[in-house]
Amino acid sequence: MPMQRQRKQQTKMLAGLQNGNVVVTSGGIVGTIIAVESDDTLVLRVKPDGVKLQVSRSSVSSLVTAEGKK
């Protein structure tokens, strides 16, 4: 039962991603979403050089909150 709840929360989080969100990918890359493409891909801007990466929406493992940045 807890696994189903966790999967629902993950699906809800992935569906709600939008520009400006800071996310962590399953590979550990932290970036800011700068574009949400129609084919379920995201464009992330990664610090410090501002490199743009295109990743699949499903590769996002978590959303970084304001409390997580402290």
DOFI-690133 format. One record per residue (C-alpha): residue number from 1; residue in three letters; x, y, z. Coordinates in steps of 0.02 Angstrom, whole numbers, plus 50000, padded with zeros to 5 digits. Layout:
N
- resi:resn:xx:yy:zz
- NUM:Ala:X:Y:Z
...
This chain:
70
- resi:resn:xx:yy:zz
- 1:Met:50000:50000:50000
- 2:Pro:50135:50130:50040
- 3:Met:50218:50092:49872
- 4:Gln:50058:50136:49779
- 5:Arg:50044:50299:49875
- 6:Gln:50226:50341:49833
- 7:Arg:50197:50302:49649
- 8:Lys:50043:50414:49646
- 9:Gln:50141:50557:49725
- 10:Gln:50281:50535:49598
- 11:Thr:50157:50536:49453
- 12:Lys:50071:50692:49522
- 13:Met:50239:50780:49543
- 14:Leu:50293:50737:49365
- 15:Ala:50128:50799:49294
- 16:Gly:50144:50965:49386
- 17:Leu:50319:51012:49327
- 18:Gln:50332:51186:49254
- 19:Asn:50460:51318:49204
- 20:Gly:50564:51382:49349
- 21:Asn:50554:51223:49454
- 22:Val:50720:51158:49519
- 23:Val:50732:50969:49499
- 24:Val:50851:50825:49529
- 25:Thr:50864:50689:49396
- 26:Ser:50887:50505:49432
- 27:Gly:51070:50530:49382
- 28:Gly:51094:50663:49516
- 29:Ile:51095:50815:49401
- 30:Val:51017:50970:49480
- 31:Gly:50942:51096:49360
- 32:Thr:50808:51226:49331
- 33:Ile:50672:51188:49205
- 34:Ile:50675:51317:49065
- 35:Ala:50559:51228:48942
- 36:Val:50429:51090:48946
- 37:Glu:50418:51008:48775
- 38:Ser:50261:50924:48707
- 39:Asp:50347:50756:48685
- 40:Asp:50372:50730:48874
- 41:Thr:50546:50803:48879
- 42:Leu:50613:50946:48982
- 43:Val:50755:51068:48951
- 44:Leu:50857:51101:49107
- 45:Arg:50983:51239:49139
- 46:Val:51125:51174:49247
- 47:Lys:51239:51284:49351
- 48:Pro:51375:51351:49353
- 49:Asp:51398:51372:49165
- 50:Gly:51214:51377:49117
- 51:Val:51227:51221:49009
- 52:Lys:51060:51165:48935
- 53:Leu:51015:50980:48947
- 54:Gln:50865:50893:48871
- 55:Val:50799:50753:48983
- 56:Ser:50643:50646:48985
- 57:Arg:50509:50693:49110
- 58:Ser:50519:50519:49187
- 59:Ser:50703:50543:49231
- 60:Val:50658:50676:49360
- 61:Ser:50669:50596:49531
- 62:Ser:50625:50742:49645
- 63:Leu:50579:50924:49655
- 64:Val:50695:51036:49757
- 65:Thr:50593:51144:49875
- 66:Ala:50642:51309:49955
- 67:Glu:50676:51216:50119
- 68:Gly:50791:51095:50028
- 69:Lys:50903:51235:49963
- 70:Lys:50956:51297:50136
